[in-house]
Amino acid sequence: MKSSEQILFLLKTRGPSSTQALASALAITSMGARRQLEAAHEKGLVSFDEVADKVGRPSRRWVLTAAGHARFPDRHADLTVQLILQARSVFGEAGLDQLIAARDQAIEANYRMEVADQPDLAAKVDALARLRDAEGYMAETEQCADGSVLLVENHCPICAAARECQNFCRAELAIFQRVLGDECQVERAEHLLSGGRRCVYRIRPASSG
């Protein structure tokens, strides 16, 4: 992967970052990272804010623009939205809900098969993250000091479909809860469609309250 593409990937997965942080992550010089960022800025892929986090000259925090986010796969968003609109027109809202429910059942069955034999909650969440990552969600897990686990989805490959029909999103939380079982509680901590940078699910052992 080229440095220019790696920078976009890091901004996608890590969020706002300084030039120095990106240079360190890529093991290149600050000048090299700055050149890549300025080239991406000229193409409209990144923007920046000036942040005065230390005494002295403000530093830049780079972020992806909408065009930058669009560089990542969206599973043929236009076609998906068209199909949703056609299904709603032909089958009505209730028929569309049935189609989504059938899709959710198939997805849940697949998740259950992969997660069922995992020895503990952390391993189950890791397995679920691998499945979601393979589906294009750029998923990863983070262990928290309070014993909970974060399922982080840095990208939504069905974002356009979810904006058109939010039942896609509403079902995910319930699916994760059923797949992971009663030993845990699943809550959505960040939501892309509600203005978040990504979707994050906090999974905590049921006994932790």
Protein Blocks (a to p, Z undefined) as FASTA:
>chain_A
ZZklmmmmmmmmnopadfklmmmmnopafklmmmmmmmmmmnopaccddddfbgcjdddd
ddddfklmmmpcehhmllmmmmmmmmmmmnommlmmmmmmmmmmmmmmmmmmmmmmpcbf
klmmmmmmmmmmmnonopaddddfkopacdddfbdfklmmmmmmmmlmmmmmmmmmmmno
mmbccddfbdfknopabdcdddddfklZZ
